[in-house]
Amino acid sequence: MNASTPLPPRSRSAQTRRTPAPRKTKKPKRRRWATVLLSFFAVVILGLGAYAGYLYWEFNQFLNDISGGGDDKPIASADSAQVRPVSMVLLGLDTRSGTGTLNTDVLMVAAFNPKSNTATVVSIPRDSLLELDGYKKQKVNAYYSGFYREGRSEEGLNEDQAYAYAREGMRKMFGEFFGVKFDYTAIINFQGFIDVVDALGGVKVYVDQDMRYVDNADKTNIDLKKGEQVLDGKQALDFVRYRKSNRGTADSSDFARNERQARVLAAIADKLKSLGGVTRLGNVISAVGNNMTTDIPKQQITHMLKAYYDLDSEHIRFIPLEGKWKSPYVYLDDSSVQKAREALAEELSPEGRTVGGDEAASASDAG
């Protein structure tokens, strides 16, 4: 073959094949997103853990802050609020600067049942005359200060002992009146009420009328307009305290005050259960701890929080006592008192009660 003659092309099989470099495969996007989600959940879990630790610290601080004898004695398992019903007297104390009084302007008794996860709260008009044998004839909101003075002057007790004596006196007196044994007493001052509402970012309620009242002596300045609105702590306190006007708005009554108290308490209960309320729980715990006096043992407080942390307004039965005003007293209606006695007894029964449509509707109206 001539050198100039070109060689025939090689067959394809004879050609040296070049092995292509492996192609880089992309990871499925779902894997990347799975990593992102896992990281997100890890952050959330760590955050919740830190928040739980913070709440634990806040709660222990709360137990240290409350005063009045909430001691460290252990609670027998059979007496735990998670096992048996408990009852208590709840008092709102007017300790504002300028008043110089120990009047209990908010008076309630409450029973809680862990079996049914329900509660009954009875509110008593502050000017009520209870007419009990062996007790001085006076407005019910004056008894606490009367017991305190009795403890100091007649029993020779020191200040802390006299306050404990007054709490016991209120518990015994209301026990005789309602025919049930009350286990504990808890007292929160007006500033505590304000701080709790503010810690929750306010509460939404329906203000049933324009309210205007000014008292320069104790720095009261109530100025509310009718309609649904979010009230801050000071406004919420004004709303539940309002009775009379000196600035041209319509007067109210003790009975209307009790209804407003129930409305605000229901709003607070529901706000605490909301996501926003949960995130503010640490501030709420601090607000209560700094302003509450009680004789509930610390371990029992823990049991109560565990038993009723998810209690909402639909499971709280509010019963305001009714009656007639004849200066200077509210004379309570016998049928209203009997209804309250029966409701408390039912709540304290071993099985508790069921929440019916009427009760749920009533609680919803209160909220």
C-alpha positions as CSV (number, residue, x, y, z in Angstrom):
1,M,0.0,0.0,0.0
2,N,1.3,3.4,-0.9
3,A,2.4,5.6,2.0
4,S,0.4,8.4,0.6
5,T,-2.7,6.2,0.6
6,P,-4.7,7.1,3.7
7,L,-5.5,4.3,6.1
8,P,-9.1,3.2,6.3
9,P,-11.0,4.4,9.2
10,R,-11.1,2.2,12.2
11,S,-14.2,0.4,13.0
12,R,-16.2,1.9,15.9
13,S,-15.5,-1.2,17.9
14,A,-11.8,-0.7,17.5
15,Q,-11.9,3.0,18.5
16,T,-10.7,3.7,22.0
17,R,-13.8,4.6,24.0
18,R,-13.5,7.5,26.5
19,T,-15.3,6.6,29.7
20,P,-17.4,9.7,30.6
21,A,-16.8,11.2,34.0
22,P,-19.6,10.4,36.4
23,R,-22.3,13.1,36.6
24,K,-22.8,14.8,39.9
25,T,-26.2,13.9,41.2
26,K,-28.3,16.5,43.0
27,K,-29.7,15.6,46.4
28,P,-33.4,15.6,46.4
29,K,-34.8,18.8,47.6
30,R,-36.9,17.0,50.2
31,R,-33.7,16.0,52.0
32,R,-32.6,19.6,52.3
33,W,-36.0,20.6,53.6
34,A,-36.1,17.7,56.0
35,T,-32.8,18.9,57.4
36,V,-34.2,22.4,57.7
37,L,-37.3,21.2,59.4
38,L,-35.4,19.0,61.8
39,S,-33.2,22.0,62.7
40,F,-36.3,24.1,63.2
41,F,-37.9,21.5,65.4
42,A,-34.6,21.2,67.4
43,V,-34.6,24.9,68.0
44,V,-38.3,24.9,69.0
45,I,-37.7,22.0,71.4
46,L,-34.7,23.6,72.9
47,G,-36.6,26.9,73.1
48,L,-39.5,25.2,74.8
49,G,-37.2,23.4,77.2
50,A,-35.6,26.7,78.1
51,Y,-39.0,28.3,78.5
52,A,-40.1,25.4,80.7
53,G,-37.0,25.8,82.8
54,Y,-37.7,29.5,83.0
55,L,-41.3,28.9,84.1
56,Y,-40.0,26.4,86.7
57,W,-37.7,29.0,88.1
58,E,-40.6,31.6,88.0
59,F,-42.9,29.2,89.8
60,N,-40.4,28.5,92.5
61,Q,-39.9,32.2,92.8
62,F,-43.7,32.6,93.0
63,L,-43.8,30.1,95.9
64,N,-41.1,32.1,97.7
65,D,-42.8,35.4,97.1
66,I,-46.3,34.6,98.3
67,S,-46.8,35.4,102.0
68,G,-49.1,34.5,104.8
69,G,-48.2,31.0,105.7
70,G,-48.2,28.9,102.5
71,D,-45.9,26.5,104.3
72,D,-43.8,23.6,103.1
73,K,-45.6,20.8,104.9
74,P,-46.2,17.8,102.8
75,I,-49.7,17.0,101.5
76,A,-51.0,13.4,101.9
77,S,-51.8,11.8,98.6
78,A,-55.5,11.5,99.6
79,D,-55.6,15.2,100.2
80,S,-54.0,16.3,97.0
81,A,-56.0,18.8,94.9
82,Q,-55.4,16.3,92.0
83,V,-57.4,13.7,93.9
84,R,-60.1,15.4,95.9
85,P,-62.2,18.6,95.6
86,V,-60.9,21.7,97.3
87,S,-62.6,24.9,98.3
88,M,-61.4,28.4,99.3
89,V,-62.3,31.9,100.1
90,L,-61.1,34.5,97.6
91,L,-60.7,38.1,98.6
92,G,-59.7,41.2,96.7
93,L,-58.2,43.7,99.1
94,D,-58.2,47.5,98.7
95,T,-54.7,48.4,99.7
96,R,-54.3,51.5,97.5
97,S,-52.3,54.4,98.9
98,G,-54.7,57.0,100.3
99,T,-57.4,54.6,101.5
100,G,-55.7,53.3,104.7
101,T,-58.3,50.5,104.9
102,L,-58.4,46.7,104.8
103,N,-61.8,46.5,103.2
104,T,-62.3,43.4,101.0
105,D,-64.1,45.0,98.0
106,V,-64.2,41.7,96.1
107,L,-65.5,38.7,98.0
108,M,-65.9,35.2,96.4
109,V,-65.9,31.6,97.5
110,A,-64.9,28.8,95.1
111,A,-64.9,25.1,94.8
112,F,-62.8,23.0,92.4
113,N,-63.4,19.4,91.4
114,P,-60.5,17.4,89.7
115,K,-62.8,14.5,88.7
116,S,-65.0,16.7,86.5
117,N,-62.3,19.4,85.9
118,T,-64.9,22.1,86.9
119,A,-65.2,25.0,89.3
120,T,-68.0,26.9,90.9
121,V,-67.4,30.6,91.9
122,V,-69.9,32.4,94.1
123,S,-69.6,36.2,94.3
124,I,-71.0,38.1,97.3
125,P,-72.0,41.8,97.1
126,R,-69.7,43.9,99.3
127,D,-72.5,45.5,101.2
128,S,-74.3,42.2,102.0
129,L,-75.6,41.6,105.5
130,L,-75.1,37.9,106.3
131,E,-77.1,37.9,109.5
132,L,-75.2,35.1,111.3
133,D,-75.6,34.3,115.0
134,G,-72.5,35.3,116.9
135,Y,-71.3,37.9,114.4
136,K,-71.4,41.6,114.5
137,K,-74.0,43.2,112.2
138,Q,-72.0,45.0,109.5
139,K,-71.3,44.9,105.8
140,V,-69.6,41.8,104.7
141,N,-66.6,43.7,103.3
142,A,-65.8,44.9,106.8
143,Y,-65.3,41.6,108.5
144,Y,-61.7,41.0,107.4
145,S,-60.4,44.2,109.0
146,G,-62.6,43.5,112.0
147,F,-61.0,40.0,112.5
148,Y,-57.6,41.6,112.1
149,R,-58.2,44.2,114.8
150,E,-59.7,41.5,117.0
151,G,-56.5,39.5,116.6
152,R,-54.3,42.4,117.4
153,S,-56.2,43.9,120.3
154,E,-58.0,41.1,122.0
155,E,-55.8,38.1,121.2
156,G,-52.5,40.0,121.5
157,L,-51.2,38.7,118.2
158,N,-48.4,40.2,116.1
159,E,-49.1,41.5,112.6
160,D,-48.6,38.3,110.7
161,Q,-50.5,36.3,113.2
162,A,-53.4,38.8,113.1
163,Y,-53.6,38.5,109.3
164,A,-53.7,34.7,109.6
165,Y,-56.4,35.1,112.3
166,A,-58.4,37.2,109.9
167,R,-58.1,34.7,107.1
168,E,-59.2,31.9,109.4
169,G,-62.1,34.1,110.6
170,M,-63.3,34.7,107.0
171,R,-63.0,31.0,106.2
172,K,-65.0,29.9,109.2
173,M,-67.7,32.6,108.8
174,F,-68.3,31.8,105.1
175,G,-68.3,28.1,105.9
176,E,-71.1,28.6,108.4
177,F,-73.0,30.8,106.0
178,F,-72.8,28.4,103.0
179,G,-72.8,25.2,104.9
180,V,-69.5,23.8,103.5
181,K,-66.0,23.6,104.9
182,F,-63.6,25.9,103.1
183,D,-60.0,24.6,103.0
184,Y,-58.0,27.8,102.3
185,T,-58.1,31.5,101.9
186,A,-56.3,33.5,99.2
187,I,-56.1,37.3,99.1
188,I,-54.9,39.4,96.2
189,N,-54.5,43.2,96.4
190,F,-55.7,45.6,93.8
191,Q,-52.2,46.1,92.4
192,G,-52.0,42.3,91.8
193,F,-55.2,42.4,89.8
194,I,-53.8,45.2,87.7
195,D,-50.5,43.5,87.2
196,V,-52.1,40.2,86.1
197,V,-54.2,41.8,83.5
198,D,-51.3,43.8,82.2
199,A,-49.1,40.7,82.1
200,L,-51.7,39.1,79.8
201,G,-51.6,42.1,77.5
202,G,-55.1,43.2,78.6
203,V,-58.5,41.4,78.4
204,K,-61.3,41.8,75.9
205,V,-64.7,42.4,77.6
206,Y,-68.0,44.2,76.8
207,V,-68.4,47.4,78.9
208,D,-72.1,47.6,79.5
209,Q,-72.4,51.4,80.1
210,D,-70.4,54.6,80.2
211,M,-68.6,54.9,83.5
212,R,-67.2,58.1,85.0
213,Y,-66.1,58.7,88.6
214,V,-63.4,60.7,90.2
215,D,-62.1,60.7,93.8
216,N,-59.0,62.7,94.3
217,A,-58.6,61.4,97.9
218,D,-57.7,57.9,96.7
219,K,-56.7,58.9,93.2
220,T,-59.6,57.1,91.6
221,N,-60.3,58.2,88.0
222,I,-62.7,55.9,86.2
223,D,-63.4,56.8,82.6
224,L,-64.8,54.1,80.4
225,K,-67.0,54.1,77.3
226,K,-69.7,51.5,76.5
227,G,-68.8,48.8,74.0
228,E,-66.5,45.8,73.5
229,Q,-62.9,46.6,74.0
230,V,-59.5,45.5,75.4
231,L,-59.0,46.8,78.9
232,D,-55.6,47.2,80.5
233,G,-55.1,46.4,84.2
234,K,-56.1,49.7,85.6
235,Q,-59.2,49.9,83.3
236,A,-60.2,46.4,84.2
237,L,-60.1,47.2,87.9
238,D,-62.1,50.4,87.3
239,F,-64.6,48.2,85.4
240,V,-65.2,45.7,88.2
241,R,-65.2,48.4,90.9
242,Y,-67.6,51.0,89.4
243,R,-70.8,51.6,91.4
244,K,-71.6,55.3,91.3
245,S,-70.9,58.4,89.3
246,N,-70.1,62.0,90.1
247,R,-69.5,63.0,86.5
248,G,-72.9,62.5,84.9
249,T,-72.9,58.8,83.9
250,A,-75.5,56.3,85.2
251,D,-74.9,54.6,88.6
252,S,-74.4,50.9,88.9
253,S,-74.9,48.4,91.8
254,D,-73.2,45.7,93.7
255,F,-75.1,43.1,91.7
256,A,-73.8,44.6,88.4
257,R,-70.3,44.7,89.9
258,N,-70.5,41.0,90.6
259,E,-71.6,40.2,87.1
260,R,-68.7,42.3,85.7
261,Q,-66.2,40.5,88.1
262,A,-67.4,37.2,86.6
263,R,-67.0,38.6,83.1
264,V,-63.4,39.7,83.7
265,L,-62.5,36.4,85.4
266,A,-63.8,34.4,82.5
267,A,-61.8,36.6,80.1
268,I,-58.7,36.1,82.2
269,A,-59.2,32.3,82.2
270,D,-59.6,32.1,78.5
271,K,-56.7,34.4,77.8
272,L,-54.4,32.3,80.0
273,K,-55.3,29.3,77.8
274,S,-54.6,31.1,74.5
275,L,-51.1,30.9,72.9
276,G,-50.5,34.6,73.8
277,G,-51.4,33.9,77.4
278,V,-49.1,30.9,77.6
279,T,-46.1,32.9,76.4
280,R,-46.9,35.5,79.1
281,L,-47.3,33.0,81.9
282,G,-44.0,33.8,83.5
283,N,-45.1,37.5,84.0
284,V,-48.5,36.4,85.3
285,I,-46.8,34.1,87.9
286,S,-44.6,37.0,89.0
287,A,-47.6,39.4,89.2
288,V,-49.6,37.0,91.4
289,G,-46.6,36.0,93.6
290,N,-45.8,39.6,94.4
291,N,-49.3,40.5,95.4
292,M,-50.9,37.5,97.0
293,T,-51.3,36.3,100.6
294,T,-52.5,32.8,101.2
295,D,-52.5,29.8,103.6
296,I,-52.4,27.2,100.8
297,P,-49.4,24.9,101.4
298,K,-46.9,25.3,98.6
299,Q,-47.1,21.6,97.6
300,Q,-50.9,22.0,97.3
301,I,-50.5,25.0,95.1
302,T,-48.4,22.8,92.8
303,H,-51.1,20.1,92.8
304,M,-53.8,22.7,92.0
305,L,-51.9,24.1,89.0
306,K,-51.4,20.6,87.7
307,A,-55.1,19.7,88.2
308,Y,-56.6,22.9,86.7
309,Y,-54.0,24.3,84.3
310,D,-56.4,23.7,81.4
311,L,-59.6,25.0,83.1
312,D,-61.5,27.4,80.8
313,S,-64.5,29.6,81.3
314,E,-67.0,27.0,80.0
315,H,-66.1,24.8,83.0
316,I,-66.4,27.6,85.5
317,R,-69.9,28.2,86.9
318,F,-70.3,31.8,88.1
319,I,-73.1,32.5,90.6
320,P,-73.6,36.0,91.8
321,L,-75.7,36.3,94.9
322,E,-78.8,38.5,94.4
323,G,-80.9,40.5,96.8
324,K,-82.3,44.0,97.5
325,W,-80.6,47.1,98.5
326,K,-82.0,49.0,101.5
327,S,-79.5,51.4,102.9
328,P,-77.0,50.7,104.2
329,Y,-77.2,46.9,103.4
330,V,-77.9,44.5,100.6
331,Y,-80.4,42.0,102.0
332,L,-79.7,38.7,100.2
333,D,-82.4,36.7,98.6
334,D,-82.9,33.4,100.3
335,S,-83.4,31.4,97.1
336,S,-80.2,32.9,95.6
337,V,-78.3,31.9,98.7
338,Q,-79.8,28.4,98.6
339,K,-78.9,28.0,94.9
340,A,-75.3,28.9,95.8
341,R,-75.2,26.4,98.7
342,E,-76.4,23.6,96.5
343,A,-74.0,24.4,93.7
344,L,-71.0,24.4,96.1
345,A,-72.1,21.1,97.6
346,E,-72.5,19.6,94.1
347,E,-69.0,20.8,93.1
348,L,-67.5,19.3,96.3
349,S,-69.1,15.9,95.7
350,P,-66.7,13.1,94.8
351,E,-67.9,12.9,91.2
352,G,-68.3,16.6,90.7
353,R,-70.7,17.8,88.0
354,T,-71.2,17.8,84.2
355,V,-71.2,20.9,82.2
356,G,-74.6,21.3,80.5
357,G,-75.7,23.5,77.7
358,D,-77.2,26.1,80.0
359,E,-74.1,26.4,82.1
360,A,-71.8,26.6,79.1
361,A,-74.0,29.3,77.6
362,S,-74.0,31.2,80.9
363,A,-70.2,31.0,81.2
364,S,-69.9,32.2,77.6
365,D,-72.1,35.2,78.3
366,A,-70.0,36.0,81.3
367,G,-66.9,36.1,79.1
